[in-house]
Amino acid sequence: MAVYVDPPLWPAHGTVFSHLVSDTSLEELHAFAEATGIPGRAFDGDHYDVPERRYQDLLSAGAIPVEARILVRKLIASGLRIPARQRSKALTVPLLERWNSTLPGHEELGFELLERWGEDHRKYHSRTHLLSVLEALDLLSEPAQPARPVTLAAWFHDAVYEGIAGQDEEQSARLAEDRLAAAGLPGAVIDEVARLVRLTSTHSPEPGDHAGALLCDADLSILGAEPAAYARYLDAVRKDYAHVSDAAFAAGRAAVVRRLLALDPLFHSERAKGLWLEAARRNLAAELS
Protein backbone atom coordinates (compact mmCIF):
# COMPACT_ATOMS: atom_id res chain seq x y z
CA MET A 1 0.00 0.00 0.00
CA ALA A 2 1.44 3.34 -1.07
CA VAL A 3 0.48 6.79 -2.28
CA TYR A 4 2.51 8.32 -5.11
CA VAL A 5 2.91 11.86 -6.45
CA ASP A 6 4.58 13.05 -9.65
CA PRO A 7 6.44 16.37 -10.04
CA PRO A 8 4.38 19.56 -10.37
CA LEU A 9 4.66 19.96 -14.13
CA TRP A 10 1.08 20.23 -15.40
CA PRO A 11 0.00 23.86 -16.03
CA ALA A 12 -3.48 25.14 -15.14
CA HIS A 13 -5.06 28.11 -13.37
CA GLY A 14 -1.83 30.11 -13.20
CA THR A 15 0.27 27.42 -11.52
CA VAL A 16 1.46 23.84 -12.12
CA PHE A 17 -0.03 20.68 -10.68
CA SER A 18 1.01 17.24 -9.48
CA HIS A 19 -1.07 14.07 -9.59
CA LEU A 20 -1.66 12.07 -6.41
CA VAL A 21 -2.59 8.37 -6.76
CA SER A 22 -2.81 5.15 -4.77
CA ASP A 23 -1.53 1.79 -5.98
CA THR A 24 -4.11 -0.03 -3.88
CA SER A 25 -7.51 1.60 -3.45
CA LEU A 26 -9.49 4.80 -3.73
CA GLU A 27 -10.26 4.49 -0.03
CA GLU A 28 -6.56 4.78 0.79
CA LEU A 29 -6.23 7.72 -1.60
CA HIS A 30 -9.21 9.59 -0.14
CA ALA A 31 -8.01 9.00 3.41
CA PHE A 32 -4.56 10.37 2.57
CA ALA A 33 -6.05 13.40 0.81
CA GLU A 34 -8.34 14.16 3.72
CA ALA A 35 -5.49 13.84 6.23
CA THR A 36 -3.35 16.27 4.24
CA GLY A 37 -6.15 18.79 3.65
CA ILE A 38 -6.64 18.17 -0.08
CA PRO A 39 -10.27 19.13 -0.89
CA GLY A 40 -12.64 16.63 -2.46
CA ARG A 41 -13.20 18.87 -5.49
CA ALA A 42 -9.57 18.15 -6.50
CA PHE A 43 -10.44 14.49 -7.16
CA ASP A 44 -10.75 13.55 -10.84
CA GLY A 45 -11.91 9.95 -11.03
CA ASP A 46 -8.68 8.14 -10.17
CA HIS A 47 -6.32 10.87 -8.88
CA TYR A 48 -6.15 14.21 -7.12
CA ASP A 49 -4.85 17.32 -8.89
CA VAL A 50 -2.61 19.09 -6.37
CA PRO A 51 -1.06 22.57 -6.86
CA GLU A 52 2.69 23.02 -6.65
CA ARG A 53 2.52 24.81 -3.29
CA ARG A 54 1.27 21.57 -1.66
CA TYR A 55 3.91 19.27 -3.16
CA GLN A 56 6.35 19.35 -0.23
CA ASP A 57 3.46 18.88 2.22
CA LEU A 58 2.54 15.64 0.45
CA LEU A 59 6.11 14.38 0.58
CA SER A 60 6.30 15.19 4.29
CA ALA A 61 3.06 13.25 4.84
CA GLY A 62 4.52 10.15 3.20
CA ALA A 63 3.67 10.37 -0.49
CA ILE A 64 6.36 8.73 -2.61
CA PRO A 65 7.78 10.97 -5.38
CA VAL A 66 7.98 9.31 -8.81
CA GLU A 67 8.31 10.43 -12.42
CA ALA A 68 5.04 10.96 -14.29
CA ARG A 69 5.52 7.86 -16.45
CA ILE A 70 6.09 5.72 -13.36
CA LEU A 71 3.00 7.15 -11.69
CA VAL A 72 0.90 6.22 -14.73
CA ARG A 73 2.29 2.68 -14.66
CA LYS A 74 1.48 2.38 -10.95
CA LEU A 75 -2.07 3.57 -11.60
CA ILE A 76 -2.60 1.17 -14.50
CA ALA A 77 -1.22 -1.75 -12.50
CA SER A 78 -3.57 -0.94 -9.63
CA GLY A 79 -6.61 -1.35 -11.87
CA LEU A 80 -7.92 2.04 -10.77
CA ARG A 81 -7.10 4.07 -13.87
CA ILE A 82 -10.05 5.61 -15.71
CA PRO A 83 -9.61 6.21 -19.47
CA ALA A 84 -9.46 9.88 -20.43
CA ARG A 85 -12.75 9.65 -22.37
CA GLN A 86 -14.55 8.80 -19.14
CA ARG A 87 -13.37 11.93 -17.36
CA SER A 88 -15.99 14.62 -17.07
CA LYS A 89 -13.52 17.45 -17.76
CA ALA A 90 -12.39 15.92 -21.05
CA LEU A 91 -15.83 15.47 -22.59
CA THR A 92 -16.80 18.97 -23.69
CA VAL A 93 -15.94 18.53 -27.38
CA PRO A 94 -17.42 15.04 -27.97
CA LEU A 95 -20.59 15.95 -26.07
CA LEU A 96 -21.00 19.22 -27.95
CA GLU A 97 -20.67 17.33 -31.23
CA ARG A 98 -23.45 15.02 -30.10
CA TRP A 99 -25.61 17.98 -29.08
CA ASN A 100 -25.16 19.71 -32.44
CA SER A 101 -26.21 16.54 -34.25
CA THR A 102 -29.32 16.32 -32.06
CA LEU A 103 -30.45 19.96 -32.18
CA PRO A 104 -28.48 21.82 -34.85
CA GLY A 105 -28.42 25.59 -34.66
CA HIS A 106 -28.76 25.75 -30.88
CA GLU A 107 -25.14 25.58 -29.77
CA GLU A 108 -25.70 28.15 -27.03
CA LEU A 109 -28.23 25.86 -25.33
CA GLY A 110 -25.77 22.99 -25.68
CA PHE A 111 -23.11 25.03 -23.88
CA GLU A 112 -25.58 25.88 -21.11
CA LEU A 113 -26.38 22.22 -20.57
CA LEU A 114 -22.70 21.27 -20.58
CA GLU A 115 -22.01 23.93 -17.96
CA ARG A 116 -24.78 22.49 -15.82
CA TRP A 117 -23.49 18.92 -16.20
CA GLY A 118 -19.98 20.16 -15.36
CA GLU A 119 -20.87 21.86 -12.05
CA ASP A 120 -18.24 21.34 -9.36
CA HIS A 121 -20.57 19.62 -6.88
CA ARG A 122 -21.41 16.81 -9.31
CA LYS A 123 -19.38 13.63 -8.95
CA TYR A 124 -21.62 10.91 -10.42
CA HIS A 125 -24.28 13.06 -12.07
CA SER A 126 -21.65 14.62 -14.33
CA ARG A 127 -20.77 14.79 -18.00
CA THR A 128 -19.41 11.26 -17.68
CA HIS A 129 -22.88 10.01 -16.71
CA LEU A 130 -24.47 12.02 -19.52
CA LEU A 131 -22.18 10.43 -22.10
CA SER A 132 -22.78 6.97 -20.63
CA VAL A 133 -26.55 7.41 -20.96
CA LEU A 134 -26.25 8.67 -24.54
CA GLU A 135 -23.99 5.75 -25.47
CA ALA A 136 -26.37 3.31 -23.80
CA LEU A 137 -29.22 4.78 -25.87
CA ASP A 138 -27.13 4.20 -29.01
CA LEU A 139 -26.45 0.62 -27.97
CA LEU A 140 -30.07 -0.16 -27.19
CA SER A 141 -31.37 1.48 -30.37
CA GLU A 142 -28.98 -0.07 -32.90
CA PRO A 143 -29.13 -0.20 -35.87
CA ALA A 144 -31.47 2.82 -35.75
CA GLN A 145 -30.89 6.06 -33.87
CA PRO A 146 -32.91 6.87 -30.72
CA ALA A 147 -35.81 9.23 -31.36
CA ARG A 148 -34.92 12.89 -30.80
CA PRO A 149 -37.27 13.35 -27.79
CA VAL A 150 -35.50 10.47 -26.02
CA THR A 151 -32.06 11.93 -26.73
CA LEU A 152 -33.17 15.39 -25.62
CA ALA A 153 -34.63 13.89 -22.44
CA ALA A 154 -31.24 12.29 -21.72
CA TRP A 155 -29.59 15.71 -22.03
CA PHE A 156 -32.12 17.33 -19.69
CA HIS A 157 -32.82 14.53 -17.21
CA ASP A 158 -30.32 15.73 -14.59
CA ALA A 159 -29.69 19.20 -15.99
CA VAL A 160 -30.79 20.53 -12.59
CA TYR A 161 -29.06 18.57 -9.85
CA GLU A 162 -29.03 19.44 -6.16
CA GLY A 163 -29.29 15.90 -4.80
CA ILE A 164 -33.00 16.19 -3.95
CA ALA A 165 -34.88 13.21 -5.40
CA GLY A 166 -38.07 14.15 -7.21
CA GLN A 167 -37.40 17.87 -7.04
CA ASP A 168 -34.37 17.61 -9.32
CA GLU A 169 -36.35 15.74 -11.98
CA GLU A 170 -39.25 18.19 -11.79
CA GLN A 171 -37.01 21.23 -12.13
CA SER A 172 -35.10 19.57 -14.96
CA ALA A 173 -38.40 18.92 -16.77
CA ARG A 174 -39.43 22.55 -16.33
CA LEU A 175 -36.05 23.67 -17.64
CA ALA A 176 -36.61 21.49 -20.72
CA GLU A 177 -40.06 23.00 -21.25
CA ASP A 178 -38.67 26.53 -21.05
CA ARG A 179 -35.53 26.08 -23.13
CA LEU A 180 -37.08 23.93 -25.85
CA ALA A 181 -40.02 26.30 -26.23
CA ALA A 182 -37.53 29.15 -26.70
CA ALA A 183 -35.77 26.99 -29.30
CA GLY A 184 -39.03 26.74 -31.24
CA LEU A 185 -39.68 23.01 -30.95
CA PRO A 186 -43.26 21.77 -31.40
CA GLY A 187 -45.37 21.55 -28.27
CA ALA A 188 -45.86 17.79 -28.65
CA VAL A 189 -42.10 17.21 -28.69
CA ILE A 190 -41.58 19.45 -25.66
CA ASP A 191 -44.31 17.66 -23.72
CA GLU A 192 -42.77 14.28 -24.53
CA VAL A 193 -39.28 15.37 -23.46
CA ALA A 194 -40.62 16.74 -20.16
CA ARG A 195 -42.65 13.57 -19.55
CA LEU A 196 -39.59 11.40 -20.08
CA VAL A 197 -37.45 13.56 -17.78
CA ARG A 198 -40.04 13.25 -15.00
CA LEU A 199 -40.13 9.49 -15.53
CA THR A 200 -36.49 9.17 -14.44
CA SER A 201 -37.58 9.89 -10.87
CA THR A 202 -39.23 6.45 -10.67
CA HIS A 203 -37.82 4.46 -13.63
CA SER A 204 -41.24 2.80 -13.92
CA PRO A 205 -42.62 3.31 -17.44
CA GLU A 206 -46.04 1.96 -18.26
CA PRO A 207 -46.29 -1.19 -20.42
CA GLY A 208 -45.96 -0.21 -24.06
CA ASP A 209 -44.04 3.00 -23.31
CA HIS A 210 -41.09 2.22 -25.56
CA ALA A 211 -39.49 5.65 -25.26
CA GLY A 212 -39.80 5.65 -21.48
CA ALA A 213 -38.37 2.14 -21.24
CA LEU A 214 -35.46 3.09 -23.47
CA LEU A 215 -34.49 6.12 -21.38
CA CYS A 216 -34.93 4.33 -18.05
CA ASP A 217 -32.85 1.35 -19.20
CA ALA A 218 -30.07 3.67 -20.39
CA ASP A 219 -30.15 5.71 -17.18
CA LEU A 220 -29.78 2.57 -15.03
CA SER A 221 -27.19 0.85 -17.21
CA ILE A 222 -24.46 1.65 -14.66
CA LEU A 223 -26.05 -0.91 -12.33
CA GLY A 224 -24.83 -3.66 -14.65
CA ALA A 225 -21.23 -2.44 -14.72
CA GLU A 226 -18.16 -4.51 -13.92
CA PRO A 227 -17.21 -4.52 -10.19
CA ALA A 228 -14.48 -1.87 -10.46
CA ALA A 229 -16.72 0.52 -12.39
CA TYR A 230 -19.58 -0.13 -9.96
CA ALA A 231 -17.27 0.69 -7.04
CA ARG A 232 -16.37 4.01 -8.71
CA TYR A 233 -20.08 4.68 -9.20
CA LEU A 234 -20.79 4.11 -5.50
CA ASP A 235 -17.90 6.35 -4.49
CA ALA A 236 -19.14 9.13 -6.78
CA VAL A 237 -22.73 8.82 -5.56
CA ARG A 238 -21.56 9.21 -1.97
CA LYS A 239 -19.72 12.39 -2.94
CA ASP A 240 -22.84 13.70 -4.69
CA TYR A 241 -24.54 13.48 -1.30
CA ALA A 242 -21.64 14.82 0.74
CA HIS A 243 -24.09 17.15 2.51
CA VAL A 244 -25.81 14.10 4.06
CA SER A 245 -24.47 12.40 7.19
CA ASP A 246 -23.08 8.86 6.92
CA ALA A 247 -26.00 7.38 8.86
CA ALA A 248 -28.62 9.22 6.84
CA PHE A 249 -26.90 8.34 3.58
CA ALA A 250 -26.65 4.65 4.50
CA ALA A 251 -30.36 4.52 5.34
CA GLY A 252 -31.37 6.42 2.24
CA ARG A 253 -29.12 4.48 -0.07
CA ALA A 254 -30.34 1.15 1.35
CA ALA A 255 -33.90 2.24 0.61
CA VAL A 256 -32.92 3.11 -2.97
CA VAL A 257 -31.21 -0.25 -3.47
CA ARG A 258 -34.20 -2.12 -2.08
CA ARG A 259 -36.51 -0.20 -4.43
CA LEU A 260 -34.29 -1.03 -7.39
CA LEU A 261 -34.17 -4.71 -6.45
CA ALA A 262 -37.96 -4.67 -6.15
CA LEU A 263 -38.50 -3.20 -9.62
CA ASP A 264 -40.10 -5.81 -11.84
CA PRO A 265 -38.77 -5.45 -14.40
CA LEU A 266 -35.56 -3.64 -13.50
CA PHE A 267 -34.73 -3.39 -17.20
CA HIS A 268 -37.45 -3.40 -19.81
CA SER A 269 -36.01 -4.26 -23.22
CA GLU A 270 -34.68 -7.72 -23.93
CA ARG A 271 -31.42 -6.20 -25.07
CA ALA A 272 -30.95 -4.31 -21.80
CA LYS A 273 -31.80 -7.42 -19.81
CA GLY A 274 -29.22 -9.42 -21.71
CA LEU A 275 -26.57 -6.76 -21.28
CA TRP A 276 -27.01 -5.70 -17.66
CA LEU A 277 -29.67 -7.54 -15.64
CA GLU A 278 -27.61 -10.37 -14.14
CA ALA A 279 -24.71 -8.12 -13.16
CA ALA A 280 -27.07 -5.44 -11.83
CA ARG A 281 -28.82 -7.83 -9.48
CA ARG A 282 -25.46 -9.13 -8.29
CA ASN A 283 -24.09 -5.62 -7.73
CA LEU A 284 -27.18 -4.40 -5.88
CA ALA A 285 -27.42 -7.47 -3.68
CA ALA A 286 -23.74 -7.20 -2.77
CA GLU A 287 -24.11 -3.51 -1.97
CA LEU A 288 -27.13 -4.09 0.25
CA SER A 289 -25.47 -6.92 2.14
C-alpha positions as CSV (number, residue, x, y, z in Angstrom):
1,M,0.0,0.0,0.0
2,A,1.4,3.3,-1.1
3,V,0.5,6.8,-2.3
4,Y,2.5,8.3,-5.1
5,V,2.9,11.9,-6.4
6,D,4.6,13.1,-9.7
7,P,6.4,16.4,-10.0
8,P,4.4,19.6,-10.4
9,L,4.7,20.0,-14.1
10,W,1.1,20.2,-15.4
11,P,0.0,23.9,-16.0
12,A,-3.5,25.1,-15.1
13,H,-5.1,28.1,-13.4
14,G,-1.8,30.1,-13.2
15,T,0.3,27.4,-11.5
16,V,1.5,23.8,-12.1
17,F,0.0,20.7,-10.7
18,S,1.0,17.2,-9.5
19,H,-1.1,14.1,-9.6
20,L,-1.7,12.1,-6.4
21,V,-2.6,8.4,-6.8
22,S,-2.8,5.2,-4.8
23,D,-1.5,1.8,-6.0
24,T,-4.1,0.0,-3.9
25,S,-7.5,1.6,-3.5
26,L,-9.5,4.8,-3.7
27,E,-10.3,4.5,0.0
28,E,-6.6,4.8,0.8
29,L,-6.2,7.7,-1.6
30,H,-9.2,9.6,-0.1
31,A,-8.0,9.0,3.4
32,F,-4.6,10.4,2.6
33,A,-6.0,13.4,0.8
34,E,-8.3,14.2,3.7
35,A,-5.5,13.8,6.2
36,T,-3.3,16.3,4.2
37,G,-6.1,18.8,3.7
38,I,-6.6,18.2,-0.1
39,P,-10.3,19.1,-0.9
40,G,-12.6,16.6,-2.5
41,R,-13.2,18.9,-5.5
42,A,-9.6,18.2,-6.5
43,F,-10.4,14.5,-7.2
44,D,-10.7,13.5,-10.8
45,G,-11.9,9.9,-11.0
46,D,-8.7,8.1,-10.2
47,H,-6.3,10.9,-8.9
48,Y,-6.1,14.2,-7.1
49,D,-4.8,17.3,-8.9
50,V,-2.6,19.1,-6.4
51,P,-1.1,22.6,-6.9
52,E,2.7,23.0,-6.7
53,R,2.5,24.8,-3.3
54,R,1.3,21.6,-1.7
55,Y,3.9,19.3,-3.2
56,Q,6.3,19.4,-0.2
57,D,3.5,18.9,2.2
58,L,2.5,15.6,0.5
59,L,6.1,14.4,0.6
60,S,6.3,15.2,4.3
61,A,3.1,13.2,4.8
62,G,4.5,10.1,3.2
63,A,3.7,10.4,-0.5
64,I,6.4,8.7,-2.6
65,P,7.8,11.0,-5.4
66,V,8.0,9.3,-8.8
67,E,8.3,10.4,-12.4
68,A,5.0,11.0,-14.3
69,R,5.5,7.9,-16.4
70,I,6.1,5.7,-13.4
71,L,3.0,7.2,-11.7
72,V,0.9,6.2,-14.7
73,R,2.3,2.7,-14.7
74,K,1.5,2.4,-11.0
75,L,-2.1,3.6,-11.6
76,I,-2.6,1.2,-14.5
77,A,-1.2,-1.8,-12.5
78,S,-3.6,-0.9,-9.6
79,G,-6.6,-1.4,-11.9
80,L,-7.9,2.0,-10.8
81,R,-7.1,4.1,-13.9
82,I,-10.0,5.6,-15.7
83,P,-9.6,6.2,-19.5
84,A,-9.5,9.9,-20.4
85,R,-12.7,9.7,-22.4
86,Q,-14.5,8.8,-19.1
87,R,-13.4,11.9,-17.4
88,S,-16.0,14.6,-17.1
89,K,-13.5,17.5,-17.8
90,A,-12.4,15.9,-21.1
91,L,-15.8,15.5,-22.6
92,T,-16.8,19.0,-23.7
93,V,-15.9,18.5,-27.4
94,P,-17.4,15.0,-28.0
95,L,-20.6,16.0,-26.1
96,L,-21.0,19.2,-28.0
97,E,-20.7,17.3,-31.2
98,R,-23.4,15.0,-30.1
99,W,-25.6,18.0,-29.1
100,N,-25.2,19.7,-32.4
101,S,-26.2,16.5,-34.3
102,T,-29.3,16.3,-32.1
103,L,-30.4,20.0,-32.2
104,P,-28.5,21.8,-34.9
105,G,-28.4,25.6,-34.7
106,H,-28.8,25.8,-30.9
107,E,-25.1,25.6,-29.8
108,E,-25.7,28.1,-27.0
109,L,-28.2,25.9,-25.3
110,G,-25.8,23.0,-25.7
111,F,-23.1,25.0,-23.9
112,E,-25.6,25.9,-21.1
113,L,-26.4,22.2,-20.6
114,L,-22.7,21.3,-20.6
115,E,-22.0,23.9,-18.0
116,R,-24.8,22.5,-15.8
117,W,-23.5,18.9,-16.2
118,G,-20.0,20.2,-15.4
119,E,-20.9,21.9,-12.1
120,D,-18.2,21.3,-9.4
121,H,-20.6,19.6,-6.9
122,R,-21.4,16.8,-9.3
123,K,-19.4,13.6,-9.0
124,Y,-21.6,10.9,-10.4
125,H,-24.3,13.1,-12.1
126,S,-21.6,14.6,-14.3
127,R,-20.8,14.8,-18.0
128,T,-19.4,11.3,-17.7
129,H,-22.9,10.0,-16.7
130,L,-24.5,12.0,-19.5
131,L,-22.2,10.4,-22.1
132,S,-22.8,7.0,-20.6
133,V,-26.6,7.4,-21.0
134,L,-26.2,8.7,-24.5
135,E,-24.0,5.8,-25.5
136,A,-26.4,3.3,-23.8
137,L,-29.2,4.8,-25.9
138,D,-27.1,4.2,-29.0
139,L,-26.4,0.6,-28.0
140,L,-30.1,-0.2,-27.2
141,S,-31.4,1.5,-30.4
142,E,-29.0,-0.1,-32.9
143,P,-29.1,-0.2,-35.9
144,A,-31.5,2.8,-35.8
145,Q,-30.9,6.1,-33.9
146,P,-32.9,6.9,-30.7
147,A,-35.8,9.2,-31.4
148,R,-34.9,12.9,-30.8
149,P,-37.3,13.3,-27.8
150,V,-35.5,10.5,-26.0
151,T,-32.1,11.9,-26.7
152,L,-33.2,15.4,-25.6
153,A,-34.6,13.9,-22.4
154,A,-31.2,12.3,-21.7
155,W,-29.6,15.7,-22.0
156,F,-32.1,17.3,-19.7
157,H,-32.8,14.5,-17.2
158,D,-30.3,15.7,-14.6
159,A,-29.7,19.2,-16.0
160,V,-30.8,20.5,-12.6
161,Y,-29.1,18.6,-9.9
162,E,-29.0,19.4,-6.2
163,G,-29.3,15.9,-4.8
164,I,-33.0,16.2,-3.9
165,A,-34.9,13.2,-5.4
166,G,-38.1,14.2,-7.2
167,Q,-37.4,17.9,-7.0
168,D,-34.4,17.6,-9.3
169,E,-36.4,15.7,-12.0
170,E,-39.3,18.2,-11.8
171,Q,-37.0,21.2,-12.1
172,S,-35.1,19.6,-15.0
173,A,-38.4,18.9,-16.8
174,R,-39.4,22.5,-16.3
175,L,-36.1,23.7,-17.6
176,A,-36.6,21.5,-20.7
177,E,-40.1,23.0,-21.3
178,D,-38.7,26.5,-21.0
179,R,-35.5,26.1,-23.1
180,L,-37.1,23.9,-25.9
181,A,-40.0,26.3,-26.2
182,A,-37.5,29.1,-26.7
183,A,-35.8,27.0,-29.3
184,G,-39.0,26.7,-31.2
185,L,-39.7,23.0,-30.9
186,P,-43.3,21.8,-31.4
187,G,-45.4,21.5,-28.3
188,A,-45.9,17.8,-28.6
189,V,-42.1,17.2,-28.7
190,I,-41.6,19.5,-25.7
191,D,-44.3,17.7,-23.7
192,E,-42.8,14.3,-24.5
193,V,-39.3,15.4,-23.5
194,A,-40.6,16.7,-20.2
195,R,-42.6,13.6,-19.6
196,L,-39.6,11.4,-20.1
197,V,-37.4,13.6,-17.8
198,R,-40.0,13.3,-15.0
199,L,-40.1,9.5,-15.5
200,T,-36.5,9.2,-14.4
201,S,-37.6,9.9,-10.9
202,T,-39.2,6.4,-10.7
203,H,-37.8,4.5,-13.6
204,S,-41.2,2.8,-13.9
205,P,-42.6,3.3,-17.4
206,E,-46.0,2.0,-18.3
207,P,-46.3,-1.2,-20.4
208,G,-46.0,-0.2,-24.1
209,D,-44.0,3.0,-23.3
210,H,-41.1,2.2,-25.6
211,A,-39.5,5.7,-25.3
212,G,-39.8,5.7,-21.5
213,A,-38.4,2.1,-21.2
214,L,-35.5,3.1,-23.5
215,L,-34.5,6.1,-21.4
216,C,-34.9,4.3,-18.1
217,D,-32.9,1.3,-19.2
218,A,-30.1,3.7,-20.4
219,D,-30.1,5.7,-17.2
220,L,-29.8,2.6,-15.0
221,S,-27.2,0.8,-17.2
222,I,-24.5,1.6,-14.7
223,L,-26.1,-0.9,-12.3
224,G,-24.8,-3.7,-14.6
225,A,-21.2,-2.4,-14.7
226,E,-18.2,-4.5,-13.9
227,P,-17.2,-4.5,-10.2
228,A,-14.5,-1.9,-10.5
229,A,-16.7,0.5,-12.4
230,Y,-19.6,-0.1,-10.0
231,A,-17.3,0.7,-7.0
232,R,-16.4,4.0,-8.7
233,Y,-20.1,4.7,-9.2
234,L,-20.8,4.1,-5.5
235,D,-17.9,6.3,-4.5
236,A,-19.1,9.1,-6.8
237,V,-22.7,8.8,-5.6
238,R,-21.6,9.2,-2.0
239,K,-19.7,12.4,-2.9
240,D,-22.8,13.7,-4.7
241,Y,-24.5,13.5,-1.3
242,A,-21.6,14.8,0.7
243,H,-24.1,17.2,2.5
244,V,-25.8,14.1,4.1
245,S,-24.5,12.4,7.2
246,D,-23.1,8.9,6.9
247,A,-26.0,7.4,8.9
248,A,-28.6,9.2,6.8
249,F,-26.9,8.3,3.6
250,A,-26.6,4.7,4.5
251,A,-30.4,4.5,5.3
252,G,-31.4,6.4,2.2
253,R,-29.1,4.5,-0.1
254,A,-30.3,1.2,1.4
255,A,-33.9,2.2,0.6
256,V,-32.9,3.1,-3.0
257,V,-31.2,-0.2,-3.5
258,R,-34.2,-2.1,-2.1
259,R,-36.5,-0.2,-4.4
260,L,-34.3,-1.0,-7.4
261,L,-34.2,-4.7,-6.5
262,A,-38.0,-4.7,-6.1
263,L,-38.5,-3.2,-9.6
264,D,-40.1,-5.8,-11.8
265,P,-38.8,-5.5,-14.4
266,L,-35.6,-3.6,-13.5
267,F,-34.7,-3.4,-17.2
268,H,-37.5,-3.4,-19.8
269,S,-36.0,-4.3,-23.2
270,E,-34.7,-7.7,-23.9
271,R,-31.4,-6.2,-25.1
272,A,-30.9,-4.3,-21.8
273,K,-31.8,-7.4,-19.8
274,G,-29.2,-9.4,-21.7
275,L,-26.6,-6.8,-21.3
276,W,-27.0,-5.7,-17.7
277,L,-29.7,-7.5,-15.6
278,E,-27.6,-10.4,-14.1
279,A,-24.7,-8.1,-13.2
280,A,-27.1,-5.4,-11.8
281,R,-28.8,-7.8,-9.5
282,R,-25.5,-9.1,-8.3
283,N,-24.1,-5.6,-7.7
284,L,-27.2,-4.4,-5.9
285,A,-27.4,-7.5,-3.7
286,A,-23.7,-7.2,-2.8
287,E,-24.1,-3.5,-2.0
288,L,-27.1,-4.1,0.2
289,S,-25.5,-6.9,2.1
